[in-house]
Amino acid sequence: MAMVAAKKSSGTSGVRGAPGEANRVVASNRRARHDYEILDVTECGIVLQGSEVKSLRAGRIALQDAYARIVDGEMWLFGVHVPPYAQANGFGAHDPDRRRKLLLHRRQIDEWMGRSQQQSLTMVPLSIYFSEGRAKVELALARGRRQYDKRRAIATRDAGREAAREARAASKGGSRR
């Protein structure tokens, strides 16, 4: 029993920078939530080189035009720009726009491949973050929105905010009396 507790406590202490980064979001793709209707979300690992991890920890990444695709039974992330780490040059440097492999279980890949082909859905990253010292990608299976769908989504969101604001104002006014 004591051995298990010791293992758990030493799990993240060996990783540099890990104590203060419990699910620390490095980058989020806010545009994806606007342009797509999110149907399903999953967390997956990402294969990175050493200098890419350093760049991510510095918060330098661009997710704007990123998407995922299944090629030869493996999930790959395209369109992510990770600028080179300033101190990594020569051998340690990486290609900023290379495709990156995503780590998922086989049945998850098969399920998402079937759904994306049948329903013409796309896979977009919503955010990249560190969880217990490892880089993770929050990947969404999504359907593209048309312009009128985007306007409707904005209108319903604004109506919800206005209703919440009115409810707060009513509850504050009612509690003073």
VMD Tcl script that builds the backbone (N, CA, C; Angstrom):
set m [mol new atoms 531]
animate dup $m
set s [atomselect $m all]
$s set {name element resname resid chain x y z} {
  {N N MET 1 A 0.825 -1.184 0.000}
  {CA C MET 1 A 0.000 0.000 0.000}
  {C C MET 1 A 0.871 1.249 0.000}
  {N N ALA 2 A 1.895 1.265 0.856}
  {CA C ALA 2 A 2.771 2.429 0.925}
  {C C ALA 2 A 3.553 2.589 -0.373}
  {N N MET 3 A 3.856 1.480 -1.018}
  {CA C MET 3 A 4.612 1.535 -2.263}
  {C C MET 3 A 3.788 2.190 -3.372}
  {N N VAL 4 A 2.480 1.902 -3.409}
  {CA C VAL 4 A 1.605 2.492 -4.417}
  {C C VAL 4 A 1.522 3.995 -4.206}
  {N N ALA 5 A 1.387 4.424 -2.963}
  {CA C ALA 5 A 1.313 5.851 -2.671}
  {C C ALA 5 A 2.603 6.548 -3.076}
  {N N ALA 6 A 3.738 5.885 -2.843}
  {CA C ALA 6 A 5.016 6.484 -3.217}
  {C C ALA 6 A 5.124 6.616 -4.731}
  {N N LYS 7 A 4.625 5.628 -5.459}
  {CA C LYS 7 A 4.669 5.706 -6.917}
  {C C LYS 7 A 3.804 6.833 -7.432}
  {N N LYS 8 A 2.620 6.991 -6.869}
  {CA C LYS 8 A 1.727 8.049 -7.321}
  {C C LYS 8 A 2.330 9.417 -7.077}
  {N N SER 9 A 2.935 9.608 -5.928}
  {CA C SER 9 A 3.478 10.929 -5.619}
  {C C SER 9 A 4.698 11.241 -6.464}
  {N N SER 10 A 5.454 10.226 -6.864}
  {CA C SER 10 A 6.644 10.498 -7.661}
  {C C SER 10 A 6.341 10.490 -9.153}
  {N N GLY 11 A 5.086 10.264 -9.538}
  {CA C GLY 11 A 4.721 10.183 -10.940}
  {C C GLY 11 A 4.979 11.469 -11.711}
  {N N THR 12 A 4.657 12.616 -11.142}
  {CA C THR 12 A 4.826 13.869 -11.863}
  {C C THR 12 A 6.027 14.661 -11.382}
  {N N SER 13 A 6.596 14.292 -10.244}
  {CA C SER 13 A 7.701 15.095 -9.728}
  {C C SER 13 A 8.968 14.909 -10.556}
  {N N GLY 14 A 9.083 13.817 -11.293}
  {CA C GLY 14 A 10.259 13.591 -12.117}
  {C C GLY 14 A 10.256 14.401 -13.400}
  {N N VAL 15 A 9.113 14.976 -13.758}
  {CA C VAL 15 A 9.002 15.740 -14.995}
  {C C VAL 15 A 9.218 17.211 -14.678}
  {N N ARG 16 A 10.113 17.835 -15.423}
  {CA C ARG 16 A 10.409 19.240 -15.178}
  {C C ARG 16 A 9.201 20.101 -15.549}
  {N N GLY 17 A 8.804 21.002 -14.682}
  {CA C GLY 17 A 7.699 21.901 -14.952}
  {C C GLY 17 A 6.331 21.292 -14.692}
  {N N ALA 18 A 6.258 20.074 -14.234}
  {CA C ALA 18 A 4.982 19.388 -14.079}
  {C C ALA 18 A 4.150 19.843 -12.884}
  {N N PRO 19 A 4.725 20.240 -11.726}
  {CA C PRO 19 A 3.871 20.543 -10.579}
  {C C PRO 19 A 2.828 21.620 -10.841}
  {N N GLY 20 A 3.154 22.639 -11.612}
  {CA C GLY 20 A 2.198 23.714 -11.831}
  {C C GLY 20 A 1.420 23.587 -13.112}
  {N N GLU 21 A 1.434 22.433 -13.744}
  {CA C GLU 21 A 0.769 22.365 -15.036}
  {C C GLU 21 A -0.259 21.244 -15.122}
  {N N ALA 22 A -1.095 21.141 -14.149}
  {CA C ALA 22 A -2.166 20.160 -14.211}
  {C C ALA 22 A -3.161 20.625 -15.274}
  {N N ASN 23 A -3.147 19.954 -16.428}
  {CA C ASN 23 A -3.993 20.294 -17.571}
  {C C ASN 23 A -3.851 21.763 -17.973}
  {N N ARG 24 A -2.632 22.206 -18.141}
  {CA C ARG 24 A -2.361 23.582 -18.559}
  {C C ARG 24 A -2.562 23.694 -20.064}
  {N N VAL 25 A -3.534 24.519 -20.480}
  {CA C VAL 25 A -3.842 24.688 -21.892}
  {C C VAL 25 A -2.775 25.562 -22.530}
  {N N VAL 26 A -2.171 25.055 -23.599}
  {CA C VAL 26 A -1.135 25.783 -24.318}
  {C C VAL 26 A -1.765 26.627 -25.410}
  {N N ALA 27 A -2.702 26.043 -26.161}
  {CA C ALA 27 A -3.368 26.754 -27.243}
  {C C ALA 27 A -4.766 26.195 -27.426}
  {N N SER 28 A -5.699 27.072 -27.794}
  {CA C SER 28 A -7.052 26.620 -28.081}
  {C C SER 28 A -7.480 27.172 -29.432}
  {N N ASN 29 A -8.298 26.398 -30.120}
  {CA C ASN 29 A -8.765 26.747 -31.456}
  {C C ASN 29 A -10.188 27.276 -31.324}
  {N N ARG 30 A -10.321 28.542 -30.982}
  {CA C ARG 30 A -11.639 29.133 -30.757}
  {C C ARG 30 A -12.430 29.220 -32.060}
  {N N ARG 31 A -11.724 29.370 -33.155}
  {CA C ARG 31 A -12.379 29.476 -34.460}
  {C C ARG 31 A -13.118 28.176 -34.812}
  {N N ALA 32 A -12.581 27.044 -34.383}
  {CA C ALA 32 A -13.218 25.760 -34.698}
  {C C ALA 32 A -14.603 25.671 -34.065}
  {N N ARG 33 A -14.762 26.193 -32.861}
  {CA C ARG 33 A -16.071 26.145 -32.208}
  {C C ARG 33 A -17.074 27.046 -32.924}
  {N N HIS 34 A -16.588 28.050 -33.619}
  {CA C HIS 34 A -17.464 28.946 -34.382}
  {C C HIS 34 A -17.809 28.344 -35.745}
  {N N ASP 35 A -16.825 27.756 -36.410}
  {CA C ASP 35 A -17.009 27.265 -37.778}
  {C C ASP 35 A -17.632 25.879 -37.857}
  {N N TYR 36 A -17.604 25.126 -36.761}
  {CA C TYR 36 A -18.077 23.743 -36.786}
  {C C TYR 36 A -19.071 23.482 -35.670}
  {N N GLU 37 A -19.968 22.545 -35.940}
  {CA C GLU 37 A -20.868 22.026 -34.914}
  {C C GLU 37 A -20.176 20.799 -34.328}
  {N N ILE 38 A -19.788 20.862 -33.064}
  {CA C ILE 38 A -19.018 19.804 -32.411}
  {C C ILE 38 A -19.955 18.661 -32.036}
  {N N LEU 39 A -19.662 17.456 -32.539}
  {CA C LEU 39 A -20.504 16.293 -32.266}
  {C C LEU 39 A -19.907 15.362 -31.220}
  {N N ASP 40 A -18.585 15.192 -31.243}
  {CA C ASP 40 A -17.926 14.275 -30.318}
  {C C ASP 40 A -16.518 14.801 -30.044}
  {N N VAL 41 A -16.049 14.620 -28.825}
  {CA C VAL 41 A -14.726 15.109 -28.428}
  {C C VAL 41 A -13.967 13.978 -27.741}
  {N N THR 42 A -12.666 13.877 -28.030}
  {CA C THR 42 A -11.826 12.897 -27.367}
  {C C THR 42 A -10.452 13.499 -27.095}
  {N N GLU 43 A -9.766 12.906 -26.138}
  {CA C GLU 43 A -8.396 13.312 -25.814}
  {C C GLU 43 A -7.450 12.294 -26.426}
  {N N CYS 44 A -6.398 12.780 -27.078}
  {CA C CYS 44 A -5.420 11.857 -27.636}
  {C C CYS 44 A -4.022 12.423 -27.437}
  {N N GLY 45 A -3.059 11.530 -27.421}
  {CA C GLY 45 A -1.675 11.938 -27.294}
  {C C GLY 45 A -1.140 12.390 -28.637}
  {N N ILE 46 A 0.021 13.024 -28.616}
  {CA C ILE 46 A 0.642 13.503 -29.836}
  {C C ILE 46 A 2.128 13.187 -29.782}
  {N N VAL 47 A 2.679 12.743 -30.905}
  {CA C VAL 47 A 4.098 12.415 -30.986}
  {C C VAL 47 A 4.848 13.687 -31.367}
  {N N LEU 48 A 5.770 14.111 -30.504}
  {CA C LEU 48 A 6.530 15.337 -30.730}
  {C C LEU 48 A 8.021 15.081 -30.596}
  {N N GLN 49 A 8.812 15.942 -31.222}
  {CA C GLN 49 A 10.252 15.931 -31.029}
  {C C GLN 49 A 10.577 16.810 -29.829}
  {N N GLY 50 A 11.802 16.723 -29.339}
  {CA C GLY 50 A 12.189 17.453 -28.138}
  {C C GLY 50 A 12.043 18.959 -28.254}
  {N N SER 51 A 12.471 19.529 -29.380}
  {CA C SER 51 A 12.391 20.978 -29.528}
  {C C SER 51 A 10.942 21.434 -29.689}
  {N N GLU 52 A 10.069 20.566 -30.189}
  {CA C GLU 52 A 8.649 20.911 -30.292}
  {C C GLU 52 A 8.018 21.006 -28.915}
  {N N VAL 53 A 8.407 20.120 -28.022}
  {CA C VAL 53 A 7.890 20.162 -26.650}
  {C C VAL 53 A 8.316 21.466 -25.982}
  {N N LYS 54 A 9.572 21.857 -26.199}
  {CA C LYS 54 A 10.063 23.119 -25.617}
  {C C LYS 54 A 9.268 24.306 -26.160}
  {N N SER 55 A 8.982 24.309 -27.461}
  {CA C SER 55 A 8.185 25.388 -28.048}
  {C C SER 55 A 6.773 25.407 -27.481}
  {N N LEU 56 A 6.184 24.226 -27.303}
  {CA C LEU 56 A 4.843 24.145 -26.728}
  {C C LEU 56 A 4.824 24.668 -25.302}
  {N N ARG 57 A 5.810 24.297 -24.510}
  {CA C ARG 57 A 5.866 24.789 -23.123}
  {C C ARG 57 A 5.999 26.310 -23.081}
  {N N ALA 58 A 6.626 26.880 -24.108}
  {CA C ALA 58 A 6.741 28.345 -24.204}
  {C C ALA 58 A 5.455 28.964 -24.739}
  {N N GLY 59 A 4.478 28.124 -25.157}
  {CA C GLY 59 A 3.194 28.631 -25.631}
  {C C GLY 59 A 3.206 29.058 -27.085}
  {N N ARG 60 A 4.160 28.603 -27.852}
  {CA C ARG 60 A 4.283 29.017 -29.244}
  {C C ARG 60 A 3.735 27.927 -30.162}
  {N N ILE 61 A 2.487 28.096 -30.581}
  {CA C ILE 61 A 1.849 27.138 -31.489}
  {C C ILE 61 A 0.668 27.823 -32.158}
  {N N ALA 62 A 0.366 27.430 -33.382}
  {CA C ALA 62 A -0.770 27.984 -34.120}
  {C C ALA 62 A -1.670 26.832 -34.585}
  {N N LEU 63 A -2.944 26.875 -34.168}
  {CA C LEU 63 A -3.903 25.819 -34.495}
  {C C LEU 63 A -4.964 26.259 -35.511}
  {N N GLN 64 A -4.872 27.449 -36.071}
  {CA C GLN 64 A -5.962 28.029 -36.854}
  {C C GLN 64 A -6.483 27.113 -37.964}
  {N N ASP 65 A -5.621 26.626 -38.825}
  {CA C ASP 65 A -6.066 25.838 -39.976}
  {C C ASP 65 A -5.766 24.354 -39.811}
  {N N ALA 66 A -5.698 23.895 -38.586}
  {CA C ALA 66 A -5.323 22.508 -38.331}
  {C C ALA 66 A -6.516 21.569 -38.513}
  {N N TYR 67 A -6.204 20.348 -38.921}
  {CA C TYR 67 A -7.206 19.307 -39.067}
  {C C TYR 67 A -6.510 17.963 -38.919}
  {N N ALA 68 A -7.300 16.940 -38.652}
  {CA C ALA 68 A -6.759 15.587 -38.526}
  {C C ALA 68 A -7.317 14.732 -39.652}
  {N N ARG 69 A -6.548 13.739 -40.046}
  {CA C ARG 69 A -6.957 12.833 -41.111}
  {C C ARG 69 A -6.409 11.450 -40.798}
  {N N ILE 70 A -7.126 10.430 -41.224}
  {CA C ILE 70 A -6.673 9.056 -41.028}
  {C C ILE 70 A -6.019 8.586 -42.320}
  {N N VAL 71 A -4.724 8.231 -42.209}
  {CA C VAL 71 A -3.944 7.770 -43.359}
  {C C VAL 71 A -3.349 6.420 -42.993}
  {N N ASP 72 A -3.671 5.398 -43.774}
  {CA C ASP 72 A -3.155 4.044 -43.560}
  {C C ASP 72 A -3.429 3.529 -42.148}
  {N N GLY 73 A -4.613 3.801 -41.626}
  {CA C GLY 73 A -4.999 3.303 -40.315}
  {C C GLY 73 A -4.396 4.053 -39.144}
  {N N GLU 74 A -3.714 5.178 -39.400}
  {CA C GLU 74 A -3.130 6.004 -38.332}
  {C C GLU 74 A -3.698 7.414 -38.441}
  {N N MET 75 A -3.893 8.051 -37.299}
  {CA C MET 75 A -4.426 9.404 -37.279}
  {C C MET 75 A -3.271 10.396 -37.270}
  {N N TRP 76 A -3.340 11.379 -38.169}
  {CA C TRP 76 A -2.298 12.395 -38.314}
  {C C TRP 76 A -2.903 13.781 -38.182}
  {N N LEU 77 A -2.138 14.696 -37.621}
  {CA C LEU 77 A -2.550 16.082 -37.442}
  {C C LEU 77 A -1.799 16.938 -38.455}
  {N N PHE 78 A -2.530 17.652 -39.296}
  {CA C PHE 78 A -1.958 18.496 -40.350}
  {C C PHE 78 A -2.235 19.960 -40.045}
  {N N GLY 79 A -1.406 20.826 -40.571}
  {CA C GLY 79 A -1.664 22.262 -40.502}
  {C C GLY 79 A -1.331 22.921 -39.177}
  {N N VAL 80 A -0.676 22.228 -38.284}
  {CA C VAL 80 A -0.274 22.827 -37.005}
  {C C VAL 80 A 1.120 23.418 -37.183}
  {N N HIS 81 A 1.256 24.683 -36.825}
  {CA C HIS 81 A 2.556 25.341 -36.948}
  {C C HIS 81 A 3.171 25.495 -35.557}
  {N N VAL 82 A 4.285 24.796 -35.345}
  {CA C VAL 82 A 5.046 24.912 -34.096}
  {C C VAL 82 A 6.376 25.557 -34.465}
  {N N PRO 83 A 6.561 26.842 -34.165}
  {CA C PRO 83 A 7.809 27.496 -34.549}
  {C C PRO 83 A 9.012 26.850 -33.873}
  {N N PRO 84 A 10.165 26.895 -34.518}
  {CA C PRO 84 A 11.358 26.277 -33.931}
  {C C PRO 84 A 11.702 26.919 -32.590}
  {N N TYR 85 A 12.179 26.094 -31.686}
  {CA C TYR 85 A 12.639 26.569 -30.378}
  {C C TYR 85 A 13.911 27.374 -30.594}
  {N N ALA 86 A 14.011 28.523 -29.955}
  {CA C ALA 86 A 15.114 29.454 -30.207}
  {C C ALA 86 A 16.486 28.833 -29.922}
  {N N GLN 87 A 16.614 28.042 -28.861}
  {CA C GLN 87 A 17.907 27.473 -28.499}
  {C C GLN 87 A 18.234 26.180 -29.253}
  {N N ALA 88 A 17.276 25.627 -30.001}
  {CA C ALA 88 A 17.533 24.393 -30.750}
  {C C ALA 88 A 17.938 24.765 -32.171}
  {N N ASN 89 A 19.138 24.392 -32.544}
  {CA C ASN 89 A 19.567 24.669 -33.914}
  {C C ASN 89 A 20.305 23.456 -34.455}
  {N N GLY 90 A 20.354 23.362 -35.756}
  {CA C GLY 90 A 21.057 22.240 -36.368}
  {C C GLY 90 A 20.344 20.927 -36.144}
  {N N PHE 91 A 20.979 20.028 -35.439}
  {CA C PHE 91 A 20.470 18.672 -35.245}
  {C C PHE 91 A 19.160 18.651 -34.446}
  {N N GLY 92 A 19.017 19.531 -33.458}
  {CA C GLY 92 A 17.837 19.514 -32.586}
  {C C GLY 92 A 16.636 20.246 -33.150}
  {N N ALA 93 A 16.790 20.961 -34.266}
  {CA C ALA 93 A 15.687 21.731 -34.827}
  {C C ALA 93 A 14.674 20.808 -35.503}
  {N N HIS 94 A 13.458 21.314 -35.707}
  {CA C HIS 94 A 12.403 20.518 -36.327}
  {C C HIS 94 A 11.739 21.316 -37.452}
  {N N ASP 95 A 11.014 20.611 -38.315}
  {CA C ASP 95 A 10.243 21.252 -39.375}
  {C C ASP 95 A 8.960 21.800 -38.746}
  {N N PRO 96 A 8.713 23.107 -38.812}
  {CA C PRO 96 A 7.571 23.682 -38.099}
  {C C PRO 96 A 6.204 23.231 -38.612}
  {N N ASP 97 A 6.103 22.846 -39.880}
  {CA C ASP 97 A 4.800 22.521 -40.456}
  {C C ASP 97 A 4.630 21.037 -40.790}
  {N N ARG 98 A 5.425 20.181 -40.184}
  {CA C ARG 98 A 5.325 18.758 -40.495}
  {C C ARG 98 A 4.032 18.178 -39.919}
  {N N ARG 99 A 3.615 17.031 -40.466}
  {CA C ARG 99 A 2.446 16.363 -39.903}
  {C C ARG 99 A 2.873 15.610 -38.643}
  {N N ARG 100 A 1.953 15.532 -37.681}
  {CA C ARG 100 A 2.271 14.915 -36.401}
  {C C ARG 100 A 1.289 13.781 -36.123}
  {N N LYS 101 A 1.815 12.684 -35.638}
  {CA C LYS 101 A 1.001 11.501 -35.385}
  {C C LYS 101 A 0.220 11.666 -34.085}
  {N N LEU 102 A -1.050 11.286 -34.112}
  {CA C LEU 102 A -1.893 11.300 -32.922}
  {C C LEU 102 A -2.037 9.880 -32.397}
  {N N LEU 103 A -2.060 9.744 -31.085}
  {CA C LEU 103 A -2.101 8.441 -30.439}
  {C C LEU 103 A -3.507 8.159 -29.914}
  {N N LEU 104 A -4.163 7.195 -30.548}
  {CA C LEU 104 A -5.502 6.759 -30.164}
  {C C LEU 104 A -5.558 5.242 -30.201}
  {N N HIS 105 A -6.545 4.673 -29.528}
  {CA C HIS 105 A -6.755 3.228 -29.597}
  {C C HIS 105 A -7.278 2.871 -30.979}
  {N N ARG 106 A -6.986 1.673 -31.418}
  {CA C ARG 106 A -7.391 1.209 -32.753}
  {C C ARG 106 A -8.893 1.320 -32.961}
  {N N ARG 107 A -9.695 0.909 -31.963}
  {CA C ARG 107 A -11.142 0.949 -32.163}
  {C C ARG 107 A -11.663 2.383 -32.225}
  {N N GLN 108 A -10.996 3.323 -31.542}
  {CA C GLN 108 A -11.395 4.725 -31.657}
  {C C GLN 108 A -11.120 5.237 -33.067}
  {N N ILE 109 A -9.967 4.888 -33.612}
  {CA C ILE 109 A -9.631 5.315 -34.969}
  {C C ILE 109 A -10.625 4.728 -35.964}
  {N N ASP 110 A -10.943 3.435 -35.813}
  {CA C ASP 110 A -11.892 2.792 -36.724}
  {C C ASP 110 A -13.280 3.421 -36.624}
  {N N GLU 111 A -13.724 3.709 -35.396}
  {CA C GLU 111 A -15.044 4.309 -35.196}
  {C C GLU 111 A -15.098 5.693 -35.839}
  {N N TRP 112 A -14.082 6.512 -35.598}
  {CA C TRP 112 A -14.066 7.872 -36.140}
  {C C TRP 112 A -13.927 7.854 -37.660}
  {N N MET 113 A -13.185 6.894 -38.195}
  {CA C MET 113 A -13.039 6.800 -39.642}
  {C C MET 113 A -14.389 6.471 -40.273}
  {N N GLY 114 A -15.118 5.530 -39.689}
  {CA C GLY 114 A -16.436 5.182 -40.204}
  {C C GLY 114 A -17.412 6.338 -40.137}
  {N N ARG 115 A -17.440 7.012 -39.001}
  {CA C ARG 115 A -18.366 8.139 -38.836}
  {C C ARG 115 A -18.026 9.291 -39.763}
  {N N SER 116 A -16.735 9.585 -39.917}
  {CA C SER 116 A -16.349 10.721 -40.756}
  {C C SER 116 A -16.626 10.457 -42.231}
  {N N GLN 117 A -16.504 9.207 -42.672}
  {CA C GLN 117 A -16.770 8.893 -44.072}
  {C C GLN 117 A -18.271 8.802 -44.357}
  {N N GLN 118 A -19.030 8.214 -43.453}
  {CA C GLN 118 A -20.468 8.057 -43.679}
  {C C GLN 118 A -21.208 9.386 -43.616}
  {N N GLN 119 A -20.878 10.204 -42.634}
  {CA C GLN 119 A -21.628 11.430 -42.391}
  {C C GLN 119 A -20.909 12.674 -42.910}
  {N N SER 120 A -19.826 12.497 -43.642}
  {CA C SER 120 A -18.973 13.587 -44.156}
  {C C SER 120 A -18.642 14.603 -43.056}
  {N N LEU 121 A -18.001 14.090 -42.011}
  {CA C LEU 121 A -17.581 14.915 -40.886}
  {C C LEU 121 A -16.085 15.158 -40.980}
  {N N THR 122 A -15.618 16.156 -40.256}
  {CA C THR 122 A -14.194 16.462 -40.230}
  {C C THR 122 A -13.678 16.367 -38.802}
  {N N MET 123 A -12.370 16.205 -38.660}
  {CA C MET 123 A -11.757 16.107 -37.337}
  {C C MET 123 A -10.865 17.331 -37.141}
  {N N VAL 124 A -11.178 18.118 -36.118}
  {CA C VAL 124 A -10.430 19.344 -35.853}
  {C C VAL 124 A -9.927 19.348 -34.419}
  {N N PRO 125 A -8.714 19.863 -34.188}
  {CA C PRO 125 A -8.226 19.995 -32.813}
  {C C PRO 125 A -8.849 21.225 -32.156}
  {N N LEU 126 A -9.325 21.042 -30.938}
  {CA C LEU 126 A -9.899 22.159 -30.189}
  {C C LEU 126 A -8.865 22.821 -29.295}
  {N N SER 127 A -7.966 22.026 -28.721}
  {CA C SER 127 A -6.931 22.599 -27.867}
  {C C SER 127 A -5.770 21.625 -27.728}
  {N N ILE 128 A -4.640 22.174 -27.340}
  {CA C ILE 128 A -3.465 21.383 -26.994}
  {C C ILE 128 A -3.078 21.788 -25.591}
  {N N TYR 129 A -2.825 20.797 -24.742}
  {CA C TYR 129 A -2.514 21.076 -23.345}
  {C C TYR 129 A -1.582 20.009 -22.809}
  {N N PHE 130 A -1.035 20.268 -21.628}
  {CA C PHE 130 A -0.184 19.306 -20.943}
  {C C PHE 130 A -0.963 18.683 -19.803}
  {N N SER 131 A -0.947 17.359 -19.746}
  {CA C SER 131 A -1.589 16.617 -18.677}
  {C C SER 131 A -0.551 15.655 -18.109}
  {N N GLU 132 A -0.182 15.858 -16.871}
  {CA C GLU 132 A 0.833 15.042 -16.191}
  {C C GLU 132 A 2.136 15.006 -16.982}
  {N N GLY 133 A 2.519 16.130 -17.518}
  {CA C GLY 133 A 3.788 16.242 -18.219}
  {C C GLY 133 A 3.770 15.787 -19.662}
  {N N ARG 134 A 2.637 15.323 -20.165}
  {CA C ARG 134 A 2.552 14.850 -21.546}
  {C C ARG 134 A 1.629 15.760 -22.355}
  {N N ALA 135 A 2.023 16.022 -23.591}
  {CA C ALA 135 A 1.207 16.857 -24.466}
  {C C ALA 135 A 0.003 16.062 -24.943}
  {N N LYS 136 A -1.170 16.674 -24.853}
  {CA C LYS 136 A -2.421 16.045 -25.283}
  {C C LYS 136 A -3.148 16.988 -26.235}
  {N N VAL 137 A -3.956 16.388 -27.118}
  {CA C VAL 137 A -4.764 17.153 -28.062}
  {C C VAL 137 A -6.221 16.818 -27.801}
  {N N GLU 138 A -7.057 17.836 -27.668}
  {CA C GLU 138 A -8.495 17.637 -27.569}
  {C C GLU 138 A -9.027 17.695 -28.999}
  {N N LEU 139 A -9.427 16.548 -29.517}
  {CA C LEU 139 A -9.821 16.405 -30.908}
  {C C LEU 139 A -11.331 16.265 -31.004}
  {N N ALA 140 A -11.933 16.972 -31.964}
  {CA C ALA 140 A -13.386 16.948 -32.112}
  {C C ALA 140 A -13.780 16.395 -33.473}
  {N N LEU 141 A -14.841 15.629 -33.467}
  {CA C LEU 141 A -15.489 15.195 -34.695}
  {C C LEU 141 A -16.597 16.202 -34.932}
  {N N ALA 142 A -16.550 16.900 -36.072}
  {CA C ALA 142 A -17.419 18.056 -36.252}
  {C C ALA 142 A -18.013 18.107 -37.655}
  {N N ARG 143 A -19.115 18.825 -37.742}
  {CA C ARG 143 A -19.780 19.088 -39.020}
  {C C ARG 143 A -19.663 20.585 -39.295}
  {N N GLY 144 A -19.282 20.920 -40.509}
  {CA C GLY 144 A -19.116 22.334 -40.875}
  {C C GLY 144 A -20.434 23.076 -40.829}
  {N N ARG 145 A -20.393 24.307 -40.331}
  {CA C ARG 145 A -21.586 25.141 -40.284}
  {C C ARG 145 A -21.630 26.039 -41.512}
  {N N ARG 146 A -22.839 26.307 -41.959}
  {CA C ARG 146 A -23.013 27.291 -43.021}
  {C C ARG 146 A -23.162 28.657 -42.374}
  {N N GLN 147 A -23.140 29.703 -43.190}
  {CA C GLN 147 A -23.162 31.065 -42.653}
  {C C GLN 147 A -24.409 31.318 -41.809}
  {N N TYR 148 A -25.585 30.859 -42.277}
  {CA C TYR 148 A -26.806 31.109 -41.514}
  {C C TYR 148 A -26.813 30.314 -40.211}
  {N N ASP 149 A -26.150 29.146 -40.181}
  {CA C ASP 149 A -26.035 28.385 -38.936}
  {C C ASP 149 A -25.175 29.137 -37.932}
  {N N LYS 150 A -24.114 29.777 -38.415}
  {CA C LYS 150 A -23.242 30.543 -37.522}
  {C C LYS 150 A -24.014 31.704 -36.907}
  {N N ARG 151 A -24.807 32.379 -37.738}
  {CA C ARG 151 A -25.596 33.514 -37.216}
  {C C ARG 151 A -26.604 33.043 -36.186}
  {N N ARG 152 A -27.243 31.909 -36.449}
  {CA C ARG 152 A -28.230 31.368 -35.514}
  {C C ARG 152 A -27.558 30.980 -34.196}
  {N N ALA 153 A -26.367 30.382 -34.270}
  {CA C ALA 153 A -25.646 29.996 -33.055}
  {C C ALA 153 A -25.276 31.225 -32.234}
  {N N ILE 154 A -24.843 32.284 -32.909}
  {CA C ILE 154 A -24.502 33.527 -32.203}
  {C C ILE 154 A -25.748 34.128 -31.561}
  {N N ALA 155 A -26.875 34.122 -32.279}
  {CA C ALA 155 A -28.113 34.688 -31.746}
  {C C ALA 155 A -28.598 33.920 -30.521}
  {N N THR 156 A -28.557 32.573 -30.564}
  {CA C THR 156 A -29.005 31.795 -29.400}
  {C C THR 156 A -28.064 31.981 -28.215}
  {N N ARG 157 A -26.751 32.078 -28.488}
  {CA C ARG 157 A -25.795 32.306 -27.405}
  {C C ARG 157 A -26.038 33.670 -26.756}
  {N N ASP 158 A -26.273 34.703 -27.590}
  {CA C ASP 158 A -26.535 36.042 -27.049}
  {C C ASP 158 A -27.853 36.079 -26.272}
  {N N ALA 159 A -28.872 35.367 -26.767}
  {CA C ALA 159 A -30.159 35.322 -26.058}
  {C C ALA 159 A -29.992 34.641 -24.701}
  {N N GLY 160 A -29.209 33.570 -24.665}
  {CA C GLY 160 A -28.949 32.882 -23.394}
  {C C GLY 160 A -28.222 33.774 -22.402}
  {N N ARG 161 A -27.242 34.520 -22.905}
  {CA C ARG 161 A -26.512 35.452 -22.026}
  {C C ARG 161 A -27.434 36.529 -21.489}
  {N N GLU 162 A -28.297 37.064 -22.358}
  {CA C GLU 162 A -29.225 38.112 -21.939}
  {C C GLU 162 A -30.206 37.582 -20.892}
  {N N ALA 163 A -30.698 36.350 -21.085}
  {CA C ALA 163 A -31.618 35.754 -20.108}
  {C C ALA 163 A -30.912 35.537 -18.773}
  {N N ALA 164 A -29.670 35.079 -18.813}
  {CA C ALA 164 A -28.917 34.877 -17.571}
  {C C ALA 164 A -28.669 36.211 -16.870}
  {N N ARG 165 A -28.376 37.224 -17.642}
  {CA C ARG 165 A -28.143 38.560 -17.079}
  {C C ARG 165 A -29.409 39.083 -16.408}
  {N N GLU 166 A -30.567 38.904 -17.071}
  {CA C GLU 166 A -31.844 39.334 -16.501}
  {C C GLU 166 A -32.172 38.548 -15.231}
  {N N ALA 167 A -31.892 37.253 -15.243}
  {CA C ALA 167 A -32.166 36.418 -14.067}
  {C C ALA 167 A -31.292 36.850 -12.890}
  {N N ARG 168 A -30.031 37.157 -13.165}
  {CA C ARG 168 A -29.138 37.639 -12.096}
  {C C ARG 168 A -29.617 38.965 -11.534}
  {N N ALA 169 A -30.031 39.861 -12.431}
  {CA C ALA 169 A -30.507 41.162 -11.987}
  {C C ALA 169 A -31.779 41.017 -11.165}
  {N N ALA 170 A -32.668 40.105 -11.574}
  {CA C ALA 170 A -33.906 39.879 -10.824}
  {C C ALA 170 A -33.634 39.275 -9.471}
  {N N SER 171 A -32.678 38.345 -9.405}
  {CA C SER 171 A -32.388 37.713 -8.117}
  {C C SER 171 A -31.673 38.681 -7.174}
  {N N LYS 172 A -30.845 39.561 -7.710}
  {CA C LYS 172 A -30.195 40.570 -6.856}
  {C C LYS 172 A -31.202 41.578 -6.347}
  {N N GLY 173 A -32.111 41.997 -7.219}
  {CA C GLY 173 A -33.140 42.954 -6.819}
  {C C GLY 173 A -34.120 42.354 -5.845}
  {N N GLY 174 A -34.448 41.076 -6.005}
  {CA C GLY 174 A -35.413 40.392 -5.141}
  {C C GLY 174 A -34.851 40.102 -3.778}
  {N N SER 175 A -33.537 39.903 -3.652}
  {CA C SER 175 A -32.953 39.541 -2.366}
  {C C SER 175 A -32.779 40.769 -1.468}
  {N N ARG 176 A -32.731 41.957 -2.041}
  {CA C ARG 176 A -32.544 43.167 -1.238}
  {C C ARG 176 A -33.833 43.591 -0.563}
  {N N ARG 177 A -34.957 43.223 -1.122}
  {CA C ARG 177 A -36.239 43.691 -0.600}
  {C C ARG 177 A -36.677 42.907 0.573}
}
mol reanalyze $m
mol bondsrecalc $m
mol representation Tube
mol addrep $m
